[in-house]
Amino acid sequence: MDPPCIGAPNVSESQPRSTRALRSQAIQPGDTTEPTEKVQPSPGKTQTAKRRKQGMKTASAGTRQKKDEKARAQSTPLDNDAMASKQLDALREEPSTELGSTAESATVSPAGDSESTHSDSESRTSTEFAPSPETDVLSELESTGSDISTPSIDKAQEERIRLEKQRSVAIDDLKGLVTVEGSCLKDFYRNAASDRQIKNFLVTSGLYGFKSRTWTDIPTDPQTNEDMRAPFAKVIQKIIDGLGNVRKTRSVVDTHDTSFTHYYDSTQVSMPSLAIKATGPSFAHPRITADPKPIAIGFSNVASVFDIRRDPDTSETDVDHLAVYTRQIMLHQQNRLFARSMLLTESQARLVHCDCSGGYKTDAIHINDEPYTLVRLILGLSSANETILGLDTSVQWKVKNGVRISGTVSTVDASGKRVKYPLSLNEPGLARTGVRGGGPVCWNARDKTGKAILLKDSWRTDSQPPEYTFLKKAQGVGGVVQMLGFDDARAQTKTFRPACFDLTAEGFDNRTMSRVTLTRYGAPLHRFTSQRQVVEALRDAIKGHLNLLKAGVLHQDISIDNILFGELGGEYKGVVIDLGMAVEVNGPSTYVPVEHPGGTYLYTSVCVLDALSPFYPALPRDYLDDLESFFYVFCHLLYGFEGPGRQAADAYKPDSVLARWEIPVLRHASLSKLHYLTMLGPECRRPPLYWSTACTELCDKLRKYLLPLVTTKVHIRDRDGRRVRKALLENLHDGLDAHYTAILALFDTALEELDKPGGTDPRAPFIPSYPPSPYSEHESGFHVPSYFGKLKKSAKRRSSRDLGDSDSDSDTPPHKRLRTTTSSSSGAEATNID
């Protein structure tokens, strides 16, 4: 797989369109596109939505009545500006009660601190989303010349919409936040300081009055959030300096008006109230690719962050917003195992935690009644011990002036000996795209001989076998990733949870971290430089898949991410990687019915997509499902790209081939694929002209060859009786060798065609033909419209424009290993993923 660059916040335009098509995307400097993130309602949102609808009717009734009266008085038609306001009001109306805001609380203090629910964070801009309906409306109004800067457009309300989307993305990534008892916070960081140490410190510092049972500097009745930020900053800094033993490596910074750039898009920012700025071997200055100057503080160099709110303004939404911060800390600090942040009011404290198993939030504790607990929480969230902060200290950097200049990663080699490898900071970095899940993070390094290697960190559930068990079976197998060593059970997420957390609760899966050391290969398949390179790599990857199957492993996750170009000068031009979803077999199939369709919908076979349907019995997953996935990978390249590094602009329009295959309704996606296999193909749904006739013919021949195999499996699936289905499948699997031989022969034929003179030339534009008239133009008395002649010319112009500077030279195999070498945005780590 090919996830985003570690330290680089922007997504490459040369990557496929979405994380649904590519589970992880490579990020190159200078890009600002953010992967589309699908929003799912978090737990408990249903009742909120109902209240929101009721509030919308109440909150907007008076406004609409005034507008209607004004319109009747003027007795004029609704102009464009009014229409714009009406549309935006309908889209943006939200109940003030939901966010705990009022007309008074929506004002902005002289310091720029909004007194609404998100007084400090209302300045946060943007959202981790594809263009929203509101954005589409604004764009449409701008294009029609409408004045969208009308009084009805409430900027504060627009900020609330954006912040809600940020929360939705974070909560969706974590699959919701489980609420646990706040009393469990008493057990956090117990070793940070003893009760006696804390009491002596509080007495001598005067921070807490034991007689009044209040914090001396924290106002009991603040009028604004600004009234509390400075006092809390003072208290936190004194606690850190007095009990933290941090040696000036931690400092409290007021960041309520400081933009913390989000990982995928430098235009997306957050503004937490306070942050613990950190220095040390895991922290570096944030750096925006377009700006060579480092930024003083951001998600890449904080130990934790805090939001400060008044009690009257605080709602559950404010707690949920902490998930945005913790998620961004995890993404920016790729050696993070978990992250935490806190919400503080004049009387309460709440904490949010996230890791690869998801997240949780605590109920409130009363800080006036629990001074020892608050002190320990502050000490833990600002600890100089990076392990306590949740960082993996086996990955460390040497940092100079906020910039990483070198680094190391330690693991276990093939002999079981602990070794340390130097990180390759000048090579492209790749990392996880989300927090919850297996989330592989990989580190590019060099062994003692200088050979390029890759160290892959991943998290498996207790029900999953370790990837290294399959990599062991694949050792010496051609066309398959090779393992050089492994280090298992490095951490478990259940140990990050408090004692009061129910580890048996639905939705929680303990995950175990393992690190495997692998041979490093070439670039991912979608970074092809020629048509021949694509066909050759796919052919050899299919060979590798057959070799792996004969070694007793079925891959089960063939995708565009999991095929790399082979080593320069190696026997195999394409290599199958990522055995995280593989299964051990003793034949052509698992003989275990598919319980859930793994992998990405775009590449998943028809029968596997149907596996969850209540109307069809699930068939065991087999090698034919993976061969079908190879076909969809080839189709993705044909329909998704119009040349090396050039994505097809219309590849994912709603009616496109690829969009139909990504429909989230599994049955609809499988029917779309079956329809393409049966009736369409590249002759009906034509790929971009860049792809030569040899490639489109290969696609069509593969389609025709796979069709009877797919339909046979569908018919077997519909037969009654498990034994009958098993016998019929075994009969189908008897042709295993013949199936691979025939498919590989199709690729060999295509390579021969590509090698012929003009074999890589782009196809001619498709011109619809019309039957000749039995009469001549003069005999019929009708004039043939001149636009038919113009059609051919415009088609040629479109063809020329689509092809750009691409010519046959681009189909020359690369002279060296395809790998972009760019430093990360922080000037530091650079990693790859297998």
N, C-alpha and C positions, 0 to 999 in steps of 0.2 A: 504494500500500500504506500500511498504517497501523501502524507498529511502535511499541514502547513509548517512553514519555517519557524523554528524556535527563535524568538526574538524579533521576527519580522511581522508587523501587524497588518500587512496588506496582502490581498489575494491576487494572484497572477491572472491577467486576462487570457493567457494561453491555456488556462486550465479549463476542463469541461465545466458546464454550466452550474451544476449544483452538487451539494453533498449527497443528494440521493443518487445521482449518477456516479459520482466519485465519492466514496465514503469519506475520503480525506483528500484535501487539495494542497498542492504545493504553492507556496507564496513566494513571490519574487519582489524585490525592492521596487518601490515606485508605483505600485498598484493600489487601488482604493476600493476595488469591488469586494463586497462581503458575501460569503456563502448564504444562500437562502436558508432560513431556519424556519421550520414548521412549528406553529404555535398550537399546543394542545392545552385545553383548560386544566388548571391544576386542581387538586382535591379541594372541595369546599367552595368552588367558584359558582356552582349552580344557584345557590341561594343568593349569593352576591349579585349575580346577573339579574335575578328577579327584583331584588331591591333597587338595583340600578335602573331598571326599566320603569318601576314605579316612581322613583325619584326624578327621572327625566321628565315624566309627564307633569309633575308638580313644579319642578324648578323652572321649566321653560314655559309654563302656561301664561304667566304674567307677561313675559317678554313677547310671546306670539300675539297676545291680545293687543299690546301697545302697537306692534308693527301693523296689525290688521287695521286698527283704528286710523293710524297715520296713512296707510295706503288708501283707505276709503275716503279720507279727507282730501287727499290729492287727486283721487279719481283718475289715476293714470295707469297704463298697463305696467305690468311687472317688467322692469328692465333687466339687463344682464347683471348689474351689480346686485340688485335685490335677489335675483335668482341665485347668484353665487352665495349670498349670505344665507338664503334659505337652505340651500344644499349643505353648506358647511355647518349650519346650526343643527340640522338633522343628524349629521355624522358625528358632531363633536359634543352634543349636549351630554353632560354627565351630572349626576346628583352631587351637590356639594357635601351632603351628609356622608357619602361613601368614603370620601377622602378626609373627612374631618375638617373641611375648610368652610369658611363663612365669608360674607362680603368683606368683613373686617380683616380676616386672616389672609385674604388674597393680596393684601397690600404689600409693598416692598419697602423694607427699612432703608435708611440712608446708606447702610453698609452693603446694600444689595442683597439682603437676606429676606427672602419671601417668607411671610408669616403664614402661609398655607401649610398643609400637612408636610410637604417636602420643602420646607423653607430653605434648607441648604442645598437640596438636590434638585430643586426646580430648574436650576440653571443647567442641569445636565442636558445635553442635546442628543438627538438622534436615537435610533433604535436598531437593534441587531436583526433587521428584517429586510425582506424584499419590499419594493414600493407598496405602501399601504393604500387602501381605498381613498383615504384623505389626501395622500400625495397625488394619486391619479386625478382626483377632482381639481386640486390646485393646478396641476400641470395643464389640464384641459382648459381651465379658465384663463390661465396665462396665455395659452396658444390662441384663444379667441379674443384676446385683448381686453378681457374683463378686469375691472379694478378689484383685486382681491383684498386690498388693504382697507376693508370697511370696518366700522366700529363693531360689527357683530362677530368678527374674528377675535376671539379671546386668546391671546398668546399664552397666558398662564394655563388656560384649559388645554391648549395644544401641547404644552409641556407635560401636562398630566397624561395626555394620550401617549406621548413618546415614552414617558417613564413606565407606564403600564405595559407597553410592548417590551421594554427592556426586562421588566420583571417576568413577563410571560415566557420570554426566551430562556431566562435562567431557570425558572421553575420547571419548564418543560424539559430542559436538559437534565435536571436532577430528578425528574419524575415526581415532583411534589416535595413538600417539606413536612416531615412528620413532627408533631409537637410532643415534647417530653416534659416532664415535671421540672420546674425551675429549681426545686430543692436539690436536684442532682448536681447543680453547680457548686455546691458546698464541697464536693469531692474532687473538683478540678484543681490541678496544680497543687496538691497538698504538700508537696516537697519544696515548693517555692519559698516558703517561710513559715516558721512556727507561730502559734498564737501569741506566745510571749514576745517574739521579735516584732510582730505586727503591732501589738499593743504598745510596746515601748516606743516604736517609731511614731505611731499616731499621737501619743501623748507629747513627745518631745517636739514634733513638727507642728502640733496644733491643728492638724487637718480635720480631726474628728473630735466632737465633744461627747464624752461618754455620759455625762450627766444629762445633756439635752438630747442625746441620741440622734444627732444630726451632723452632717458634714459642714464644717465651719464656713467654707468659701462657696458652697453651692446654694444659690438662692432658693428659698422654699416657695416663692410665688413669682416666678419670672414672667415678665410681660412679653418677651420675645425670645426666640432661640439664641439670638446674639447675646442675651444676658447670661447664657449658660456656657457658651463655647469657651470663653477665656477662663472662667473658673475651673471647668473640667480639665482644660489643657494644663492649668497650673497644678491641679491635684495629681493628674496622671504623671506629669513630668517629675514631681517631687517623689512620688512612689517609686518610679523607675530609678531615679538618682539615689534614693535613700536605701532601697532594698534590692534593686535589680542587679547590681554588680555587672553593669553593661559596658563600662569603660568607654563612655562616649560613643558607643556604636548604635545607640537608639535615642531618638529625639522625637518629641511631639510637635507636629506641624498643623497649624490651622489651614485646612484645605477646602473650606466651604466654597471658595471662589477659584479653586485651581482645577483645571481640566485633567482628569486621568483618562488617557486615551485607551479605548477598547482594543482588544487584540486583533480583530479582523478588519477594522476600518478606523483610520485615524480621525474621521469626522465624528465618530461615536465617542462620547465621553461621559464620565461620571464625576460627581463632586461630593465625596464624603465630607462630613463635618471636620473630623480630625483624623490624622494618620500617624502611625509610628514609623518614621523614616529609619531605615536600617542600612548599615554597612557591614561588609563581611564577605566570605567566599561564595555566597549564593546570591548576592544582590549587585545589581548594576543599574546605572542611570537608564531611564527609558530614552529611546531615540526614535524619532519619526524619520522614516526613510528620506523624505523630501527635505528634511532639515538636518544638516550635518552637526549642528550643535546639540549636545545632550540636554535633556530637560532635568531639572533638579529633583523632581519627585513624581512618581507614578506607580502603577501596579507592580512594576518590576523591582522596586526597591522599598517596599513597605513590609513590615512584619505583620501588621493588621491595620484595620481601619475602624472608626467609630462614627455613628450618626448621633447627633444630639437633638432632642426634641422636647418640647413642653408636653406635659401630661395631657392637657386639654386637646392638643393637636395630634396626638399619637393614635394610630390605628394599626390593625394587623397588616395593612399594606406597607407600613414603614418597616415592620419586621421582615416581611417578605423581600423588601428591596435590598436587604443585606445580602441576599443570595446573588444579586448582581455583582457585588464587590468580591465575595468569596470565589465566585466562578472566575472572574477576571484575574484574581491573584493566582489561581490554579493554572490558568492558561498562560500567563506571563512568566510564571516561575515554574518551568517544566520539571524541575526536580521536587516539586511539592507533592507530598502524600495526602495532605489535607490542609484546609484553610478555615479560619474562623474570623468573625467580626461581631461587633456588639452595638446595640442601641441603648443609649443612656438618656434618662429623663431626670428631673429633679428628685424623683423618689424611686425609680425602678431601673432595672437592667435586664436585657434579654440578649441571648447569644444565638448565632446561626453558624452551623458547621456544614462543610461539604467535602466529599471524597468520592472515590470511584464507585461506591455503592449508593450514592445519592446524597441527601442532606437531611438535616433536622433543625428544628428551632425549639428553644426552651420557653416555658412560661416565665413570667416576670418574678424576679426576687426584689425585695424592698432593700435598697442600698443603705438606708438609715438603720435598718434592723440587722443587716448582714455586712458590717464594715470589713470583717476579715475575708469574707468571700470575695468582695469587690477588689480588695487589695491583691488577692491571689490571682484573680482573673486578669488584672492589669499586668501583673508580673509574668504570667504565662503567655499572654498575647504580645509581650514585648521582650521575651527572653533572649538572652545572648546565646543560648544553646539552641542551635538550629534544629536539632532533633525534636525538642519540645515544641518549636514553632510548627512542626509538621513537614520539615524538609528532609530529603534523602541526602545525607552527607557523604554518600559514596561517590557523588558527582560534585566536584568542587572546582572553583575557578580562582585564579590570581587576578585581583582587580586593582587597577591603577587609575586614579582620578575618575572613578565611576565607570571605567571601561574594562571589560574582561580582556586580558592579554594572553592568557593561557589557561588550561584546565586539564583535569584528569578524571577518569572514571575507573572504579575498581570492581572486579568481579572474580569469578573462579574459572580457571582454564580447564582444558580437557583432562589434565591429571589431578584436578581437585585442588590445585594450589592457588592461593589468593594472589592476584596480579593487578597491576595498575597500568592503564593505557593512557597516553596523551590524547586529548581531544583535538580534532581537526577543526579549528575555528574558522579557517578560510574556505570551508566547503559548505554547500547549501544545507540549511537546517530544516528539519521536518518534525512535526509534532502532532499531538492529538488535537482534534477539532472540538471535543466536548469533554465534560468531566465524568459523568456517569458512564460506566461500561468498561470494556477491556482496554480502551484508550491507550494504544501503544505509543510510547515515546521512545525514540531511537537516538543514539549518539554515534556520530561518525568519529572514528579513532584510527590509530595506526598501531600495529604490533611492533615488537622490538626489531623486526627486519624492515620496517617501513611499509609493510603491506596494508592496504586499506581494509578495515574491518568495520562491522556495524554491531552495536550492542542494543538489543531491543528489550524494553521493559513493557510488560503487559500484565493485566489483571484478569484472572479467570475465576469463575464461580466454583463452588465446591462440587458441583455436578459435572464440571468440565475436566477432562484429562489434560495434563500439562502439554503444551505444544512440543516441548523437548522430547517427549516420548515418540512422537511421529518423526521429528527431525532425526532421532537416532536411527529409525528404520530407513530413513531416506539417505543416510550417509553412503557416499559412493554412487548414488543414483544420478545419472545424467539428466540435465534439464530441470533439476530441482534444487532449491536453495540448500546450502551446506552449512551445518552447525560446527562451530569450533569449540564450544564449551557452554555450560549452563550453570546458573545460580538460582536455586529454587527457594520458595517460601521466605522471601525477603521481608514481607510485611503482610498483615491481614487487616482488612477494614473493620472487623468486629472489635479489634483492640482499640480502635479510635472512638468507639461508642461508650457512653456512660453506663454505669451499672443499672440504671433505671430503664435503659433502652431495651425493648423487647426484640431480641434477635430472631425470634420465630415469627414476627409479624409479617403479614403478607406484603410483598413488595420489596422486602430487604433480602439481599443475597450477599453473604460474605464473599469477599474477593481476596484472592491470594496473588501477590506480586512475584513474578519470576523474571529473570534476565537471561537472555540467550545471546551468545556471541556468534556472529554469522559472517560468511564471506560477503563482501560488498560487490554488487553487480552494477549494471548500467542504469540508464534512465528509465522511468516508467513508459509504458507502451504509447501513451497519448503524446509523448514528446518525440514522436517519430520525425525523421528528416526526409524520408522517401517512401514511396509505395512499396518498393521491394523490401525495405527494412521491416515494414509492418507484416507483410505476407510471410517473410522468412522467420520472423520472431514468433508469430502465431503457430506456424508449422512446428517449430522446434519445441515450443511450449506444450503443444499437443503430444509430441513425442515424450516429453518429460512427464506429462500426466499419465501416459501409458506405462512408463517405467515405474512411476510411483505406485500405480495400481498393482503392478506385478510384485512390488515390494510389500504389498499388504496394506496400503493406505489409500483411501478415497478422499480427494481434496475437499469437495463440497462447497467451495467458495471462489469459484472462478469469476474474476471481474477484471476490469481494465486496470485497476490498481495493483492486482496481484500477478501481473506479468511484467517482468523487467527485461530489458535488452541484456544479452549475455556479456560476459567479460570480453574485452577486446582480444581478438585472436583466438577465442575459445571455440570449442566444438559446437556448442549450442548458442544460437543467436538469440534465443528467447528462453527465459527461465521462469518456472512457476514458483511463487513464494507464498508466505503466510499460511502455515498449516494450523492456525488457531482454531479452525472449525472442522478440521479433518477428523476422520474416524478410521479405526482399524478394521480391515475387512479380510475375509478369506475367500475372495472371489470377486465377481463383478459388481456386487451390490452390498448394502449394509445388512439386508434381510431384517431390518428393523423399520417399521413404518415411520414415515416422517411425522413428527409431532408439531413442528413449526417450520416455516420456510426460512432458512437462514440465508444470509447474504443480502444483496441488493436486488430489489424487484426488477430493475432494468435487465439484469443478467440471469434471473432465475427461470428455470424451465417451467413449462406449462403444468406438468403433473405436480411439481413441488408447490407451485402457487395454489393449486387446487387442494393441497393436502389439508388445509384447515376447513374446507367446505363441509358442512354437515351432510351434504347430498352425495359425497363421493368417499369411498374407502381410500385411505392413504396407502400408497405403494411404497415399498422400500426405495430409498434413494440409491441411484446407481450411476455408473460411468456415463450412461446416455444423457442423464441430466447435466453432467458437466460438459459433455460435448456440445449439447445445445447451448450452454452458457458461453462456450467459446464462439459460437456463431453470433450470439447477441453482442459480444465484445467487438467482433468484426463489424457488425452493423452499426454499433455506436461510433466507431471510427469513420465509417462511410457517411453516415448521416450527420454526425456531430462536427465534422471538420471539413473545410474546403481547402486544405493545404497544411503544411507543417506550421504549427503554432497559430493557425487561423481557425477559430471556431465558426461554424455555420450560424449565421444570425437567426435563421428561422428554425433551427434544429429542435427547439422545444416549444414551438407554438402549439396551442391546444390540440390541433388536429394532426400534429406531426406523428411520425412513427415512434420516436423516442418518448414523446409525452404520453402517448397512449400506453406504452409499456410501463410507465411509471405511475399509472393510476393507483392510488392507495387501496382501492377495492380489489382484492386479490383476484376474484373471479373475472372482473372486467379486464384486468391486466392480462390474465391468461387467455381470455377470448381474443383480445387484440393480437396477441402473439400467434395464436392458432389461425386467425384470419390472415395475417401476413404470410405465414407458412403455406397456407392453402391457396390463397387467391391473389396475393399482391406480389411481393418481391420487388427487386430493383427496377424491373421494367415498368411497373405501375407507379411505385413510389420512388422517384429517381433521386439518387444521391447528388451532391454537388459535382460540377463538371470536372473538378480536379481529378477525381478518381477515374482511371483509365478503364477501357472496356475489359481488360484482363481482370481487374478487381471486381467490377460489377458482375461479370460472368462467373467469377469464383463465388460471389455471394449467392447468385441465383442457383448455381449447381449445388452448393451446400444446402440451400433451402430445399431443393427438390430431393436431395438425398436424405435429409433429416425428416422430411414430412411423413413418409410411411413409418419411420421408427417412432415418431411422436404419436401418430394416430393409432399405431398398434398398442402403445402403452395406454392410451386413453381407452381403447376397447378392452384391454385386459383389466384395467381399473374398474370398468363397469360390469365385469363378470361376477357372478355370485360364488361365494366360497373362497376362503383364504387359500386352501390347498390348490384349487384350480388356478387361481391367480399366480401362485408361486410356481406351479408347473409351466404355465405359459411364459412367465418371465424367464425362467431357466432356459426355455427353448429359444427365446429371443436373444438371451445372453450367449448362446452358443456361437453367435456370429461376432463375438467381441473382436477377434483379430481381424476379421474381414471388414468390420466397421472402421477401425482405425486405419487399416491399409487403404481403404477407398478414400477416406477423407484426406489423408496425407497425400495421396496421389493427385487429388484436386488441387492442393496447394503447389505441388511440384509442377503441374501443368501451368498454373498461373505464373509461377516464377519463370518458366520457359517463355511464356508470352511477353512478360515484362522485359525480358532480356533481348527481345527482337527489336530491330530498328523501329522507333516510334511506339514501342510497346507501353511506355509510360506517358504518352501524350494524353492530354485531357480529351474528354469526349466532346463531340460537337453538340451545340445546343439543340434541344428537342423542338422541332417545328411541326405543329399539327398539320397533317395533310388533309386535303379536301377532295372529294370525288370530282372528276372533270364533268363540266356541263356538256350535254349532247349538242348544244348550240354554241356557236362562236359568240363573242361579245357583240359583234355587229348584227348577227342573225337574230339574236334574242332581243335586241333592242335595249338591253340593260348594260350599264357601265359597271365594270368590276371595281370595287372601291380600292383606292390607292393605299389604304392602311395595311392591306395584306403584304404589300411590298415593304412597307415600313416595319412590319412585324419582324421580318427576317433581320433587318438592319439593327433594330433595337435589341433583338435577342443576341446578336453578335456583340453589341456594345456591353450588354449585361454580362455576357460570357467573359469578355476581356476584363471588365471591372472585377468580376468575381475571382478571376485567376490572378489578378494583380501582377506581381513580378515573378510568379511561379513559372518555371519552365522545366524542361527535361533534366536540366542540371541538378534540380533539387532531388531527383530520384537517384542520384549517385550515392551509393552507400557511404556513410561517414568514414573519414580516414582515422578518426580516433574515437575513443569512448565518449558516448553522448552524456555529458554531465555538466550542467551549468555550475560555475564556481563563483558564488557571491558570498560576501560576508553578511552575517545577520545584522539586523537593524541595531542591535546593541553592540555590534563589533565583537561578538563573542561566540557563543556556541553555534555549531552547525551540525545538524544531524540528518540521518536518513532512516528510512523504514523499509523493512523487507516485505 
